[in-house]
């Protein structure tokens, strides 16, 4: 890649990961995937874990590949999913693989904590974070109650991207955007809240120094340099939470937009200058997570393509052999709005069978039960688009600007059927792309740290000039209005 600066991005999702090289030249972003690999959830002893060593191995493998190809990299940045963390012991070693956020240990832990430790309203007034049973605060509470050995012997607690950066550099940090997912951070002070930590038997010194996106964590250790054949390459704290990196990559022309980061989870929100913490945001369970350059991502988590992904794994081999466009296209021949679900119902959190969970919901609400893959797929897409309409309506209440466009980023931006449904349901223009928003945000934040770009708006202009967005115009307003009334009647039963 000539003599331009090359940035090595590690992008880890809940099902897969990859390493990418990116460069910025003549106002355009170029990127190339180096490696791709699965991120397998490990079930053992009734618990679910992430294999942190396997992820580290894959990062090293990617670094070895760039060294083999004589690509000189300027820096390295790591982003991952939120809330999960790694315990480090007194001997500076990892204390067992980290628990995964879908571990059943948190079932009931949130309710127990909010009833017996600190009230729900008090926690929200401090953090402004959406209540989800797998938030770090409730995972830690559940581990303490179960007398978890790793918890009891932890000297340090590092969120997953920070833990991997520590494995590369030996330096401990607490990156702001990933820390904000924990429900332990006060967005006003920008620090972890001492009272909430104390309620878990923890102290602030157990976490690394708080750093903002764009901060250099350190350089590769001599051990990693020998393994990879690279030199003392800097590791940059990008927006460690993958959604924060993705939102940084929204190719918006100004501040008046909403975004939908569409993947396993759908995260719909707006970018604000300050956290929005009010009785209304509490009532609707909205979240305030850290963004870059002092912004807040005011958003709501929606159970996204997780529904579809889980069903696809259960369908017969001949169905799984179909491409996504083929399977999704077949769903367009099924009656619209025949069966509707609330994607965020507790039934769909982590059922043994997602197909049976969807069918049970429909039985419980007196609807026709979807049987075929096409019927189930159509039910999921209709329901997601209607849930998006509901959340978008709430966002319009909070925004102090007009919301006339929705940017869809992430893997879901390729889903032309759901994108069109979303435009129809919301009644606004939808712009889809980039697909690889998280990796692009990661790369661009490294470029900013290297002085290649000045600020978020220059980043976004470069991204907009480097990708092709697909536009979806709304239609069938009356049809979707009637469907939304039906959706509300069903979810309120």
C-alpha positions as CSV (number, residue, x, y, z in Angstrom):
1,X,0.0,0.0,0.0
2,X,2.8,2.4,-1.0
3,X,4.1,4.6,1.8
4,X,0.8,5.7,3.2
5,X,0.0,5.1,6.9
6,X,-1.7,1.8,7.4
7,X,-4.0,1.1,10.3
8,X,-4.7,-2.4,11.7
9,X,-8.2,-2.7,13.0
10,X,-9.4,-5.7,15.1
11,X,-13.2,-5.9,15.0
12,X,-14.7,-8.5,17.3
13,X,-18.4,-9.3,17.3
14,X,-20.4,-11.8,19.4
15,X,-20.3,-14.4,16.6
16,X,-17.2,-13.6,14.6
17,X,-14.2,-11.4,14.3
18,X,-11.8,-10.1,11.7
19,X,-8.7,-8.0,11.2
20,X,-8.5,-5.3,8.6
21,X,-5.9,-2.9,7.1
22,X,-7.2,0.6,6.3
23,X,-5.5,3.6,4.8
24,X,-6.7,7.2,4.0
25,X,-5.4,8.7,0.8
26,X,-6.6,11.7,-1.3
27,X,-9.7,12.1,0.9
28,X,-10.7,8.4,0.4
29,X,-10.7,5.4,2.7
30,X,-9.4,2.1,1.5
31,X,-9.6,-1.1,3.4
32,X,-8.6,-4.8,3.0
33,X,-9.7,-7.7,5.2
34,X,-6.7,-9.7,6.4
35,X,-8.3,-12.5,8.4
36,X,-11.7,-13.6,9.5
37,X,-12.6,-16.1,12.2
38,X,-15.4,-17.4,14.4
39,X,-15.9,-16.2,18.0
40,X,-17.3,-19.3,19.6
41,X,-19.4,-19.2,22.8
42,X,-18.2,-22.0,25.1
43,X,-20.8,-23.8,27.2
44,X,-19.3,-25.6,30.2
45,X,-20.6,-26.5,33.6
46,X,-23.9,-24.7,33.0
47,X,-22.2,-21.4,32.1
48,X,-21.2,-19.6,28.9
49,X,-17.7,-18.2,28.3
50,X,-15.7,-16.4,25.7
51,X,-12.3,-17.8,24.8
52,X,-10.1,-14.8,25.4
53,X,-7.0,-16.7,24.4
54,X,-8.4,-17.8,21.1
55,X,-9.2,-14.1,20.3
56,X,-5.7,-13.1,21.3
57,X,-4.3,-15.9,19.1
58,X,-6.4,-14.6,16.1
59,X,-5.0,-11.0,16.7
60,X,-1.5,-12.4,16.7
61,X,-2.3,-14.4,13.5
62,X,-3.4,-11.3,11.8
63,X,-0.3,-9.3,12.9
64,X,1.9,-12.1,11.6
65,X,0.2,-12.0,8.2
66,X,0.8,-8.2,7.8
67,X,4.4,-8.8,8.8
68,X,4.7,-11.6,6.3
69,X,3.3,-9.3,3.6
70,X,5.8,-6.5,4.6
71,X,2.9,-4.1,5.4
72,X,4.2,-1.4,7.8
73,X,1.4,-0.6,10.2
74,X,1.1,2.7,12.0
75,X,-1.1,1.5,14.8
76,X,-3.5,-1.1,16.1
77,X,-7.0,-0.6,17.4
78,X,-9.5,-3.1,19.0
79,X,-13.2,-2.9,19.3
80,X,-15.6,-5.5,20.7
81,X,-19.1,-6.0,22.0
82,X,-20.0,-4.3,25.3
83,X,-20.4,-5.1,29.0
84,X,-18.2,-8.2,29.3
85,X,-14.9,-8.2,31.2
86,X,-11.8,-10.1,32.3
87,X,-10.5,-10.7,35.8
88,X,-6.7,-10.3,36.3
89,X,-5.1,-11.9,39.4
90,X,-2.3,-10.8,41.8
91,X,0.2,-12.7,39.6
92,X,-0.8,-10.6,36.6
93,X,-2.5,-13.5,34.9
94,X,-6.0,-14.0,33.6
95,X,-8.3,-15.7,36.1
96,X,-10.3,-18.1,33.8
97,X,-12.1,-17.2,30.6
98,X,-14.6,-14.3,30.9
99,X,-18.3,-15.1,31.3
100,X,-20.4,-14.2,28.3
101,X,-23.3,-11.7,28.7
102,X,-25.8,-14.4,27.7
103,X,-24.8,-16.5,30.7
104,X,-27.9,-17.5,32.8
105,X,-26.2,-16.3,36.0
106,X,-27.8,-12.9,35.5
107,X,-31.3,-14.2,35.4
108,X,-33.0,-12.5,38.4
109,X,-29.8,-10.7,39.4
110,X,-31.0,-7.3,38.2
111,X,-34.2,-7.5,40.1
112,X,-32.4,-8.7,43.2
113,X,-29.9,-5.9,43.1
114,X,-32.5,-3.2,42.4
115,X,-34.7,-4.5,45.2
116,X,-32.1,-5.1,47.9
117,X,-29.0,-2.9,47.1
118,X,-29.7,0.3,45.2
119,X,-33.1,1.3,43.7
120,X,-33.7,1.3,40.0
121,X,-34.3,5.1,39.8
122,X,-31.1,5.8,41.8
123,X,-29.0,3.7,39.4
124,X,-30.6,5.3,36.4
125,X,-30.2,8.8,37.7
126,X,-26.4,8.2,38.1
127,X,-25.7,6.3,34.9
128,X,-28.6,7.0,32.4
129,X,-28.1,3.4,31.2
130,X,-30.8,1.1,29.9
131,X,-31.7,-1.7,32.2
132,X,-30.6,-5.1,30.7
133,X,-30.0,-8.1,32.9
134,X,-26.6,-8.7,31.4
135,X,-25.1,-5.2,32.1
136,X,-21.8,-5.5,33.9
137,X,-23.1,-4.2,37.2
138,X,-25.6,-7.2,37.4
139,X,-23.0,-9.7,36.1
140,X,-20.6,-8.6,38.9
141,X,-23.4,-8.7,41.5
142,X,-24.4,-12.2,40.5
143,X,-20.7,-13.4,40.6
144,X,-20.3,-11.9,44.0
145,X,-23.4,-13.7,45.3
146,X,-22.3,-17.0,43.9
147,X,-18.9,-16.7,45.6
148,X,-17.2,-16.8,42.2
149,X,-13.5,-17.7,42.7
150,X,-12.3,-15.4,39.9
151,X,-14.2,-12.5,41.3
152,X,-12.9,-13.1,44.8
153,X,-9.3,-13.1,43.7
154,X,-9.3,-10.3,41.1
155,X,-6.8,-7.6,41.4
156,X,-7.9,-5.9,38.2
157,X,-11.0,-5.9,36.0
158,X,-10.6,-5.0,32.4
159,X,-13.4,-4.8,29.8
160,X,-12.8,-7.1,26.8
161,X,-11.1,-4.7,24.4
162,X,-9.0,-3.3,27.2
163,X,-8.0,-6.8,28.2
164,X,-6.9,-7.6,24.7
165,X,-4.9,-4.4,24.5
166,X,-3.3,-5.2,27.8
167,X,-2.3,-8.6,26.5
168,X,-0.6,-6.8,23.6
169,X,1.0,-4.0,25.5
170,X,1.1,-4.9,29.2
171,X,-0.7,-1.6,30.0
172,X,-4.1,-1.3,31.8
173,X,-6.6,1.2,30.7
174,X,-10.4,1.7,31.0
175,X,-11.6,3.1,27.6
176,X,-14.5,5.5,28.0
177,X,-17.0,4.1,25.5
178,X,-16.7,0.5,26.6
179,X,-16.9,1.5,30.3
180,X,-20.1,3.4,29.6
181,X,-21.8,0.1,28.7
182,X,-21.3,-1.3,32.2
183,X,-24.0,0.7,34.0
184,X,-21.2,1.8,36.4
185,X,-20.2,5.0,34.8
186,X,-21.5,8.5,35.5
187,X,-21.6,10.4,32.1
188,X,-21.5,13.7,33.9
189,X,-18.2,13.1,35.6
190,X,-16.9,10.7,33.0
191,X,-15.8,8.3,35.7
192,X,-16.9,5.0,37.3
193,X,-19.2,5.8,40.2
194,X,-17.7,5.0,43.6
195,X,-21.0,4.2,45.3
196,X,-22.0,1.7,42.7
197,X,-18.6,0.0,42.8
198,X,-18.7,-0.2,46.6
199,X,-22.1,-1.8,46.4
200,X,-20.4,-4.7,44.6
201,X,-17.4,-4.8,47.0
202,X,-15.2,-3.2,44.4
203,X,-13.0,-0.1,44.3
204,X,-12.0,2.3,41.5
205,X,-8.3,1.2,41.7
206,X,-9.3,-2.2,40.3
207,X,-10.0,-0.6,36.9
208,X,-7.5,1.0,34.6
209,X,-7.0,4.7,34.0
210,X,-10.0,6.2,32.2
211,X,-9.0,7.2,28.6
212,X,-10.9,8.7,25.7
213,X,-10.9,7.3,22.1
214,X,-7.7,8.3,20.3
215,X,-5.4,7.7,23.3
216,X,-2.3,5.6,22.9
217,X,-2.3,2.8,25.3
218,X,1.3,1.6,24.7
219,X,3.3,-0.3,22.2
220,X,3.6,-4.0,21.5
221,X,5.5,-5.9,24.1
222,X,8.9,-7.4,23.2
223,X,7.1,-10.8,23.5
224,X,4.5,-9.8,20.9
225,X,7.2,-8.2,18.7
226,X,9.1,-11.5,18.6
227,X,6.0,-13.6,17.9
228,X,4.8,-11.4,15.1
229,X,8.0,-10.0,13.5
230,X,6.8,-6.5,14.0
231,X,8.4,-3.6,15.8
232,X,7.1,-1.4,18.7
233,X,3.8,-0.6,17.0
234,X,1.5,1.7,19.1
235,X,-1.9,0.3,20.2
236,X,-4.6,3.0,20.2
237,X,-7.7,3.1,22.4
238,X,-10.3,3.5,19.6
239,X,-13.9,3.6,20.5
240,X,-13.6,0.2,22.2
241,X,-17.4,-0.5,22.1
242,X,-18.2,-1.6,18.6
243,X,-21.3,0.4,18.4
244,X,-19.4,3.6,19.4
245,X,-17.0,2.9,16.5
246,X,-19.9,2.2,14.2
247,X,-21.7,5.4,15.1
248,X,-18.4,7.3,14.5
249,X,-18.6,6.0,11.0
250,X,-22.1,7.2,10.2
251,X,-21.7,9.2,6.9
252,X,-24.0,12.0,8.0
253,X,-23.7,15.4,6.5
254,X,-24.9,17.2,9.7
255,X,-26.1,16.6,13.2
256,X,-29.8,16.1,12.3
257,X,-29.9,12.3,11.9
258,X,-30.8,9.1,13.6
259,X,-28.9,5.9,13.2
260,X,-29.6,2.2,13.3
261,X,-26.6,0.0,13.9
262,X,-28.1,-3.2,12.5
263,X,-26.6,-6.6,13.3
264,X,-27.2,-9.3,15.9
265,X,-28.5,-6.3,18.0
266,X,-30.3,-3.3,16.5
267,X,-29.2,-0.1,18.2
268,X,-31.3,2.9,17.3
269,X,-30.5,6.3,18.5
270,X,-29.3,9.9,18.1
271,X,-26.0,11.6,18.8
272,X,-26.2,14.3,21.5
273,X,-23.8,16.7,23.2
274,X,-24.9,15.7,26.7
275,X,-26.6,12.7,28.3
276,X,-30.4,12.8,28.4
277,X,-31.4,11.6,31.9
278,X,-35.0,12.4,32.7
279,X,-38.1,10.8,34.1
280,X,-39.2,10.1,30.5
281,X,-36.0,8.5,29.4
282,X,-36.1,6.4,32.6
283,X,-39.7,5.4,31.8
284,X,-38.8,4.3,28.3
285,X,-35.5,2.7,29.4
286,X,-33.2,4.6,27.0
287,X,-29.5,4.5,27.4
288,X,-26.7,7.1,27.4
289,X,-23.5,5.5,26.2
290,X,-20.2,7.3,25.5
291,X,-19.3,8.5,22.0
292,X,-16.3,10.2,20.5
293,X,-15.3,13.8,21.0
294,X,-17.4,14.2,24.1
295,X,-20.7,13.1,22.4
296,X,-23.3,10.8,23.9
297,X,-25.0,8.0,22.0
298,X,-28.6,8.3,23.2
299,X,-30.1,5.0,22.1
300,X,-32.2,1.9,22.7
301,X,-31.1,-1.7,22.3
302,X,-33.5,-3.7,20.2
303,X,-33.2,-7.5,19.7
304,X,-32.2,-7.4,16.0
305,X,-31.1,-10.1,13.6
306,X,-30.4,-12.4,16.6
307,X,-33.9,-13.6,16.0
308,X,-33.3,-14.5,12.4
309,X,-29.8,-15.9,13.0
310,X,-31.0,-18.3,15.7
311,X,-33.9,-19.5,13.5
312,X,-31.6,-20.0,10.5
313,X,-29.4,-22.4,12.6
314,X,-32.5,-24.5,13.5
315,X,-33.9,-24.8,10.0
316,X,-33.2,-27.9,7.9
317,X,-30.1,-28.2,5.8
318,X,-31.9,-27.4,2.6
319,X,-33.1,-24.1,4.0
320,X,-29.7,-23.2,5.5
321,X,-28.2,-23.8,2.0
322,X,-30.3,-20.9,0.6
323,X,-28.6,-17.6,0.4
324,X,-29.9,-14.8,2.6
325,X,-31.5,-13.0,-0.4
326,X,-33.2,-16.3,-1.5
327,X,-34.6,-17.0,1.9
328,X,-35.6,-13.4,2.6
329,X,-37.1,-13.1,-0.8
330,X,-39.4,-16.1,-0.2
331,X,-40.7,-14.3,2.9
332,X,-41.9,-11.5,0.6
333,X,-44.5,-13.9,-0.9
334,X,-46.1,-14.5,2.6
335,X,-49.0,-12.4,3.9
336,X,-47.8,-9.3,5.6
337,X,-48.5,-8.7,9.3
338,X,-50.1,-12.1,9.7
339,X,-48.1,-12.7,12.9
340,X,-46.4,-10.0,14.9
341,X,-44.1,-10.3,17.9
342,X,-42.4,-7.9,20.3
343,X,-38.7,-8.5,19.4
344,X,-37.7,-7.4,22.9
345,X,-39.9,-9.8,24.8
346,X,-38.0,-11.9,27.4
347,X,-39.0,-15.0,25.5
348,X,-36.4,-14.2,22.9
349,X,-33.4,-13.5,25.1
350,X,-31.7,-16.9,24.8
351,X,-34.3,-19.6,24.2
352,X,-33.4,-23.2,23.6
353,X,-35.4,-22.9,20.3
354,X,-36.0,-19.5,18.8
355,X,-38.6,-21.0,16.4
356,X,-40.6,-22.4,19.3
357,X,-40.3,-19.2,21.2
358,X,-41.7,-17.2,18.3
359,X,-44.5,-19.7,17.8
360,X,-45.3,-19.7,21.6
361,X,-45.5,-15.9,21.6
362,X,-48.0,-16.0,18.7
363,X,-50.1,-18.7,20.5
364,X,-50.1,-16.6,23.7
365,X,-51.3,-13.5,21.9
366,X,-54.0,-15.4,19.9
367,X,-52.4,-15.0,16.5
368,X,-51.8,-17.4,13.6
369,X,-48.7,-19.5,14.3
370,X,-46.0,-19.1,11.7
371,X,-44.7,-22.6,10.6
372,X,-42.6,-22.3,7.5
373,X,-39.2,-20.5,7.3
374,X,-40.7,-17.9,5.0
375,X,-43.6,-17.2,7.5
376,X,-41.2,-17.0,10.4
377,X,-38.8,-14.7,8.5
378,X,-41.7,-12.4,7.5
379,X,-42.9,-12.3,11.0
380,X,-39.4,-11.2,12.2
381,X,-39.0,-8.5,9.6
382,X,-42.4,-7.1,10.0
383,X,-42.0,-7.0,13.7
384,X,-38.6,-5.4,13.7
385,X,-39.7,-2.6,11.4
386,X,-42.7,-1.9,13.6
387,X,-40.5,-1.9,16.7
388,X,-38.2,0.5,14.9
389,X,-41.2,2.8,14.3
390,X,-42.0,2.8,18.0
391,X,-38.5,3.6,19.1
392,X,-38.1,6.2,16.4
393,X,-41.2,7.9,17.6
394,X,-39.7,8.1,21.1
395,X,-36.4,9.5,19.7
396,X,-38.3,12.3,18.1
397,X,-39.6,13.3,21.5
398,X,-36.1,13.7,22.8
399,X,-34.2,15.2,19.9
400,X,-33.9,19.0,19.8
401,X,-33.7,18.8,16.0
402,X,-35.8,17.4,13.2
403,X,-35.3,13.7,12.4
404,X,-35.9,13.3,8.7
405,X,-33.3,10.7,7.8
406,X,-32.2,7.3,9.3
407,X,-28.7,6.0,8.6
408,X,-28.5,2.2,8.7
409,X,-25.0,0.9,9.3
410,X,-23.6,-2.6,9.9
411,X,-24.3,-6.0,8.3
412,X,-28.0,-5.3,8.4
413,X,-27.6,-2.5,5.9
414,X,-27.4,-5.1,3.2
415,X,-30.9,-6.4,4.0
416,X,-32.8,-4.6,1.3
417,X,-36.2,-6.0,2.4
418,X,-35.9,-4.9,6.0
419,X,-34.4,-1.6,4.9
420,X,-37.4,-0.8,2.8
421,X,-39.8,-2.0,5.5
422,X,-38.0,0.4,7.9
423,X,-38.4,3.3,5.5
424,X,-42.1,2.5,5.1
425,X,-42.7,2.0,8.8
426,X,-40.9,5.2,9.9
427,X,-42.0,7.3,7.0
428,X,-38.6,8.9,6.5
429,X,-35.7,8.5,4.0
430,X,-33.3,5.6,4.9
431,X,-29.7,5.6,3.8
432,X,-28.0,2.2,4.1
433,X,-24.3,1.8,4.4
434,X,-21.5,1.3,5.3
435,X,-21.8,-2.4,6.0
436,X,-18.5,-2.5,7.8
437,X,-19.2,0.6,9.9
438,X,-17.5,-0.7,13.0
439,X,-14.2,-1.5,11.3
440,X,-14.3,1.8,9.4
441,X,-14.9,3.8,12.6
442,X,-12.0,1.9,14.2
443,X,-9.7,2.8,11.3
444,X,-10.7,6.4,11.1
445,X,-10.2,6.9,14.9
446,X,-6.7,5.6,14.4
447,X,-6.2,8.0,11.5
448,X,-7.4,10.8,13.7
449,X,-4.9,9.8,16.4
450,X,-2.2,9.8,13.8
451,X,-3.1,13.3,12.6
452,X,-4.5,12.2,9.3
453,X,-8.0,13.7,10.0
454,X,-9.0,16.6,12.1
455,X,-12.3,15.7,13.6
456,X,-15.5,13.6,13.4
457,X,-17.0,15.6,10.6
458,X,-13.9,15.3,8.4
459,X,-14.0,11.5,9.2
460,X,-17.6,11.4,8.1
461,X,-17.0,13.3,4.9
462,X,-14.2,10.9,3.9
463,X,-16.4,7.9,4.7
464,X,-19.3,9.4,2.7
465,X,-17.0,10.0,-0.3
466,X,-15.6,6.5,0.0
467,X,-18.7,4.4,0.0
468,X,-21.9,4.0,-2.0
469,X,-25.0,4.5,0.1
470,X,-28.4,3.0,-0.9
471,X,-31.4,5.2,-0.5
472,X,-34.9,3.9,0.4
473,X,-37.9,6.2,0.1
474,X,-41.0,5.6,2.3
475,X,-44.2,4.3,0.8
476,X,-47.5,2.7,1.8
477,X,-48.0,5.0,4.8
478,X,-51.6,4.0,5.5
479,X,-50.8,0.3,5.4
480,X,-48.0,0.7,7.9
481,X,-50.1,2.9,10.2
482,X,-52.7,0.2,10.4
483,X,-50.0,-2.4,11.1
484,X,-48.6,-0.3,13.9
485,X,-51.9,-0.1,15.6
486,X,-52.1,-3.9,15.4
487,X,-48.6,-4.2,16.8
488,X,-49.4,-2.0,19.7
489,X,-52.6,-4.0,20.5
490,X,-50.6,-7.2,20.5
491,X,-47.6,-6.1,22.6
492,X,-49.9,-4.6,25.2
493,X,-51.9,-7.7,25.7
